[in-house]
Amino acid sequence: MKRLMMSMFLIVNLFLWNIPVATAQFPEAGVQKLGVPVQAPDFTLEILGGGKISLRELRGKIIVLNFFTSWCPVCQEEFLSFDKLSKEFKDRDIVFLKVAVKAKEKDLLRYRKFAPILMDNNGSIARAYGVRAGHHETFFINREGKIVGKTFTEKDWTSASVKTLIEHLLNVEDS
């Protein structure tokens, strides 16, 4: 009932005050939309199990960048839904990355089957993004390499509202 009332409220606001649909998609998904997108700090990180990945190499794709710690219970609960979302969009122009902050490789072995796990061994990349120590945060980066949204709340990544936001980001020229 609460969800129905919220949906009705948003629809009325969209028509009465002409709020752009894109603006409504961010809060509906529990994501803070940045008023002015900011350049995402570049990085090159090792991938758990071998190889490296650079943010610069991914320019032109939408990126969902999730920072986590191996001991965070919320992070562990979100792994499965984040992985399901990444598999659902695997053939699209979007990359889902999880960044382990100050974790030991042995503590991450159980996560190897999930989306690529990047190793931020000293926490410098998390600091560059302003991630608070011990917290999980996720950043939404547009095709131009700019952060357009972020969230630090617990999330069901397979929810309809998150999928709608992802579709919006994929379909907008300048997110």
Secondary structure, DSSP 8 states (H G I E B T S, - for coil): -HHHHHHHHHHHHHHHS---HHHHHHHHTT-EEEEEEEE----EEEETTS-EEETGGGTTSEEEEEEE-TT-HHHHHHHHHHHHHHHHTTTSSEEEEEEEES--HHHHGGGTTSS-EEEETTSHHHHHTT--TT--EEEEE-TTSEEEEEE-S---TTSHHHHHHHHHHHH-S--
